Amino acid sequence: MYHFVKGGNDSLSKTRRETMFIQMLEGLHPAEADLLSLVKDKDLCSKYKISKQVVEQSFPDIRWGDRS
């Protein structure tokens, strides 16, 4: 997964990164691939009722820092 986050592997070309992502999705169960695509698109809340409050209650040790 580090290939797909900022700062993980910046030397990969965009085409290679996209190809690797597609290959990874093809190896997953369709429901898992759908979930990963929602995460990539920052659209997880469209399918699941997730809020910051729910995450804070579930994981009280998270240090949010400058993130929201």
KAURGI-V690770 format. One record per residue. N is the residue number from 1. PHI is phi in whole degrees, 0 to 359 (999 if undefined). PSI is psi in whole degrees, 0 to 359 (NA if undefined). D_CENTER is the distance of its C-alpha to the mean C-alpha in Angstrom with 2 decimals. Layout:
N_PHI_PSI_D_CENTER, N_PHI_PSI_D_CENTER
//
This chain:
1_999_337_8.79, 2_297_340_10.72, 3_293_340_11.80, 4_252_3_8.75, 5_249_151_8.63, 6_301_128_11.71, 7_88_355_14.56, 8_284_304_13.39, 9_210_77_15.66, 10_289_350_17.08, 11_279_348_19.95, 12_288_141_18.23, 13_286_159_19.33, 14_300_318_17.16, 15_297_315_18.76, 16_296_318_18.15, 17_298_316_14.42, 18_295_319_14.21, 19_298_316_16.57, 20_297_321_14.70, 21_296_316_11.51, 22_298_317_14.00, 23_298_321_15.81, 24_296_316_12.96, 25_298_321_12.37, 26_296_334_16.17, 27_274_353_16.41, 28_263_161_14.39, 29_298_145_16.03, 30_307_322_15.70, 31_293_323_14.28, 32_290_321_11.46, 33_296_320_10.88, 34_298_316_11.04, 35_298_315_8.53, 36_296_323_5.87, 37_294_321_7.44, 38_297_319_7.42, 39_297_314_3.86, 40_303_318_4.56, 41_277_2_7.79, 42_54_44_7.31, 43_232_24_9.64, 44_300_328_8.96, 45_291_344_12.37, 46_290_335_14.15, 47_253_328_14.18, 48_238_145_14.13, 49_276_82_16.30, 50_244_129_14.16, 51_231_166_15.74, 52_300_322_15.96, 53_298_318_19.21, 54_297_317_17.87, 55_295_317_15.35, 56_299_321_18.33, 57_290_323_20.58, 58_284_325_18.44, 59_230_76_17.62, 60_293_345_20.65, 61_274_358_20.33, 62_295_134_17.31, 63_257_109_18.66, 64_286_329_17.14, 65_60_228_19.07, 66_270_3_18.68, 67_275_158_15.34, 68_232_NA_15.72
//
